[in-house]
Amino acid sequence: MQTVDSSAPRRAKTQDEASASCVVETMLAAVYQGESKVSVERVGTPRAGHGEIVVRVEACGICHTDLKKIQYDLLPAPRIYGHETAGVVVEVGEEVTRFQPGDRVVAFHHIPCMACFYCKRKLYAQCPVYKKVGITAGYEPAGGGFAQYIRVMDWIVERGVEKIPEGVSFDAASFVEPLNTVLKAVEEVNPHRGDVVLVQGQGPIGLLFTMLMKHRGIRAVTTDTLPYRRALSVDLGADASLDPLHEDVQAELFARTGNRGADVVFVAASAPGIIEQAVSASRPGSKICLFAQTSDKERIEVSGAAVCKDERMLLGCYSASVDLQKESARLVFSGDLPVERLISHRMPLDQIMSGFDLALHPDGQSLKIIVQPQRWSK
């Protein structure tokens, strides 16, 4: 198993180099085959159609949303997953004017129509166009970042691609999409200075919540079962980080809030009893945001009175917001949030199954796992 690659960010290839790399007819991709199986194989390299671009993938983060689709066979095979993608434009289609070969970019795989019932209410993730994936490496569009090249469709090119400034690594840039989803939840809940926020779970997403709280000057207490993650949480700005299996989270939050409880809770992990713990550790009138409960099979049971009589607000938040696209890019590109500290492993494409397994069953040191499709260990 590979550990952290501490080498300097890889040099972006020149425009001539990027253009030349586009002539390859086939590429390597991690293809989901169904029955929870993924195989790395050679497939046709996508080409840009009208209004489209082709991007050579340099980095793609492993996200639990894709892992759930693979693990539980949620969508028909074959597909190529991966959506936290950064790379270099190698081909542009007709009438593409904003991008040219050699541009370093990140691409969002969902962009809303901005005109439907849900878009008018800024519920972009419920927009029918948003639900339609706009990036593919072949087969049914599914993000495609676990491949060497992706084709970005015209409506994504129009509003869902951001240029990466020089000096920003592709690995760091791959955090723009997941940070957007976290920033969206924070904006929805809107915690204030003076609040005490509980963040449950300190995996990569939970740590992004913690970093945003620090950035906004808001006190955060976090929980995680792994000692390394708790230590990093405090280092990144949490007032304290607790082991929910062996420490009294409710008592700790009450002690820090004049016996009231947390003002806001972000549920950034999925485990039995975690919502009940969020309710017990929060005050009347608090807001509890469910962020990790994305499976139809997950069920929660809480006291009705704890929500109604105690006037708690229980809400969900899912996926990215086009309104926050540039701000999420700015926070990453500026270095305001040190996202590369969350990377524990960088994997070549042929080791992607080891990366999936590690993401599903983290060890004491693992956090964000980045796939680098241009690398090959064999």
Secondary structure in CASP SS format (residue, H / E / C, confidence):
PFRMAT SS
TARGET T0000
AUTHOR 0000-0000-0000
METHOD secondary structure of the structure
MODEL  1
M C 1.00
Q C 1.00
T C 1.00
V C 1.00
D C 1.00
S C 1.00
S C 1.00
A C 1.00
P C 1.00
R C 1.00
R C 1.00
A C 1.00
K C 1.00
T C 1.00
Q H 1.00
D H 1.00
E H 1.00
A H 1.00
S H 1.00
A H 1.00
S H 1.00
C H 1.00
V H 1.00
V C 1.00
E C 1.00
T E 1.00
M E 1.00
L E 1.00
A E 1.00
A E 1.00
V E 1.00
Y E 1.00
Q E 1.00
G E 1.00
E C 1.00
S C 1.00
K E 1.00
V E 1.00
S E 1.00
V E 1.00
E E 1.00
R E 1.00
V E 1.00
G E 1.00
T C 1.00
P C 1.00
R C 1.00
A C 1.00
G C 1.00
H C 1.00
G C 1.00
E C 1.00
I E 1.00
V E 1.00
V E 1.00
R E 1.00
V E 1.00
E E 1.00
A E 1.00
C E 1.00
G E 1.00
I C 1.00
C C 1.00
H H 1.00
T H 1.00
D H 1.00
L H 1.00
K H 1.00
K H 1.00
I H 1.00
Q H 1.00
Y C 1.00
D C 1.00
L C 1.00
L C 1.00
P C 1.00
A C 1.00
P C 1.00
R E 1.00
I C 1.00
Y C 1.00
G C 1.00
H C 1.00
E E 1.00
T E 1.00
A E 1.00
G E 1.00
V E 1.00
V E 1.00
V E 1.00
E E 1.00
V E 1.00
G C 1.00
E C 1.00
E C 1.00
V C 1.00
T C 1.00
R C 1.00
F C 1.00
Q C 1.00
P C 1.00
G C 1.00
D C 1.00
R E 1.00
V E 1.00
V E 1.00
A E 1.00
F C 1.00
H C 1.00
H C 1.00
I C 1.00
P C 1.00
C C 1.00
M C 1.00
A C 1.00
C C 1.00
F H 1.00
Y H 1.00
C H 1.00
K H 1.00
R C 1.00
K C 1.00
L C 1.00
Y H 1.00
A H 1.00
Q H 1.00
C C 1.00
P C 1.00
V C 1.00
Y C 1.00
K C 1.00
K C 1.00
V C 1.00
G C 1.00
I E 1.00
T E 1.00
A C 1.00
G C 1.00
Y C 1.00
E E 1.00
P C 1.00
A C 1.00
G C 1.00
G C 1.00
G C 1.00
F C 1.00
A E 1.00
Q C 1.00
Y E 1.00
I E 1.00
R E 1.00
V E 1.00
M C 1.00
D H 1.00
W H 1.00
I H 1.00
V H 1.00
E H 1.00
R H 1.00
G C 1.00
V E 1.00
E E 1.00
K E 1.00
I C 1.00
P C 1.00
E C 1.00
G C 1.00
V C 1.00
S C 1.00
F H 1.00
D H 1.00
A H 1.00
A H 1.00
S C 1.00
F C 1.00
V H 1.00
E H 1.00
P H 1.00
L H 1.00
N H 1.00
T H 1.00
V H 1.00
L H 1.00
K H 1.00
A H 1.00
V H 1.00
E H 1.00
E H 1.00
V H 1.00
N C 1.00
P C 1.00
H C 1.00
R C 1.00
G C 1.00
D C 1.00
V E 1.00
V E 1.00
L E 1.00
V E 1.00
Q E 1.00
G C 1.00
Q C 1.00
G C 1.00
P H 1.00
I H 1.00
G H 1.00
L H 1.00
L H 1.00
F H 1.00
T H 1.00
M H 1.00
L H 1.00
M H 1.00
K H 1.00
H H 1.00
R C 1.00
G C 1.00
I C 1.00
R E 1.00
A E 1.00
V E 1.00
T E 1.00
T E 1.00
D C 1.00
T C 1.00
L C 1.00
P H 1.00
Y H 1.00
R H 1.00
R H 1.00
A H 1.00
L H 1.00
S H 1.00
V H 1.00
D H 1.00
L C 1.00
G C 1.00
A C 1.00
D C 1.00
A E 1.00
S E 1.00
L E 1.00
D C 1.00
P C 1.00
L C 1.00
H C 1.00
E C 1.00
D C 1.00
V H 1.00
Q H 1.00
A H 1.00
E H 1.00
L H 1.00
F H 1.00
A H 1.00
R H 1.00
T C 1.00
G C 1.00
N C 1.00
R C 1.00
G C 1.00
A E 1.00
D E 1.00
V E 1.00
V E 1.00
F E 1.00
V E 1.00
A C 1.00
A C 1.00
S C 1.00
A C 1.00
P C 1.00
G C 1.00
I H 1.00
I H 1.00
E H 1.00
Q H 1.00
A H 1.00
V H 1.00
S H 1.00
A C 1.00
S E 1.00
R E 1.00
P E 1.00
G E 1.00
S E 1.00
K E 1.00
I E 1.00
C E 1.00
L E 1.00
F C 1.00
A C 1.00
Q C 1.00
T C 1.00
S C 1.00
D C 1.00
K C 1.00
E C 1.00
R C 1.00
I C 1.00
E C 1.00
V C 1.00
S C 1.00
G H 1.00
A H 1.00
A H 1.00
V H 1.00
C C 1.00
K C 1.00
D C 1.00
E C 1.00
R C 1.00
M E 1.00
L E 1.00
L E 1.00
G E 1.00
C C 1.00
Y C 1.00
S C 1.00
A C 1.00
S C 1.00
V H 1.00
D H 1.00
L H 1.00
Q H 1.00
K H 1.00
E H 1.00
S H 1.00
A H 1.00
R H 1.00
L H 1.00
V H 1.00
F H 1.00
S C 1.00
G C 1.00
D C 1.00
L C 1.00
P C 1.00
V H 1.00
E H 1.00
R H 1.00
L H 1.00
I E 1.00
S E 1.00
H E 1.00
R E 1.00
M E 1.00
P E 1.00
L H 1.00
D H 1.00
Q H 1.00
I H 1.00
M H 1.00
S H 1.00
G H 1.00
F H 1.00
D H 1.00
L H 1.00
A H 1.00
L H 1.00
H C 1.00
P C 1.00
D C 1.00
G C 1.00
Q C 1.00
S C 1.00
L C 1.00
K E 1.00
I E 1.00
I E 1.00
V E 1.00
Q E 1.00
P C 1.00
Q C 1.00
R C 1.00
W C 1.00
S C 1.00
K C 1.00
END
